[in-house]
């Protein structure tokens, strides 16, 4: 069960929007909802949970109740971690809208093992496996499944979303090193890259604090931006977990002498971006 103090204004704002091109709303953590000029609506990595306190403690509002989402064509997951594949956050969207869930095999297996089909009365046909190199057409959007170098994930991918108005890239939680081919082959207008600090996080088993790095530091974010040759960079994940947060405005200093990105877009949960 998900509770949001924000009510339903964000889902209603997305439904009411009539973008000229492609509009994106940042959902906090690494989540986005995209809506195109034809009304095609995608969610990528929406997470509305509170974490696993005291190990992982959510630091930002839960922006909506997934049961309030009335329009969605697809939900995409970049990898199998709980803040990217989460039944209470995503399954009600699938159940309420009939949307399909696109994800790598490990993510789909996580959803099945968590009982999404039984608990939320979903159809097996709503689960669509994607692999690196695939291309999926959803409405007027083309989604290409691209590599992701995330050492903490079993089967990570990234997504390149193409619309006539521009291209959005979602890197998941990936680090530098795997995006050079993507940057050479595609002209990316806006890219989302996970950013955060190193923190002392309790181990999942022993609960003893351990030095932990889950996301890119400032230098890693800029390295990813240059591999992808981003026009615009939007840092994500920096707002989410206690002890792992960062200051995205610091990226102005780190990026200043590099060719990419041309522009840094710092957004907060609920903010809208447009292509």
C-alpha positions, 0 to 999 in steps of 0.5 A: 500500500502506497500513501502520498501526502501530495494527493493526485495532482501529479497524475492529473497534471500529466493527464492534462498536459498536451505537450508539443513534443516530449514532456518528462516529469521527474519522480525522484530517485531514478523515476520519470514519466514521459508523455508525447505529443500524441499522448503516449505515456511511459513510466521508467523506474517509478519507485514510491517506496520508503526503502528499508529503514534504517538501512535505506531511508527515503528523504523525499516525498512520495509524489503520488499513489500508483492507484491514481494513475489512469493513463499509461502505455508502458512501465520500463525497468532498467534493472532488478533492484528494489527501487527499480522493480517494486510491486507496490509502486508499479504493479497497480499502474499495470493493473489499473491501465493495462500497460505492459512491463518492459524489463530484462529477464532478471527484473521480470523474474524478480517481479514474478517471484514477488507475486505480482501476477497473483497479488495484482491480477496481472496477465502474463502477457503484460510482461515483455522481456527486453535485451540489449540491442532490442528496439520497441515501438510504443505509440509514437516513441521508439525505445532502444535497449542499450548497454549499462555498466552497473557493477551492482546489478545482475542484468542492467540495461539503459533506454534511449527514447526517440521522438520526433522532437528529440531523444531522451536517454535513461542510464539507470544506475550505470557508471562510465565505461559502457556508453561510448558506442551509444554516444557515437551513434545517437544524438542525445538531447537529454540524459538522466545519470545517477549521482550520489555520494559514498556513505556508510550504509548498514550491510543487508545481512549483518547490518554493520555500517559499510563504506558504500558507493552505488552511484556516480560521483561528480567526476563519474557523472561528467565522464558519462555525459561525455561518453554520451555527448549529452546536450543536456544532463539531468542528475538523478538519485542524489535526492533519495537515500539518507547518507548517499545524497549529493549536491547536483549544483556542484556538477557545474564546476566539474563540467565547466572545462569539458565539451559535454554536457552543454547544459545542466538541468537540476530538477526536484521531484515533480518538476517537468522538463520538455524536449 
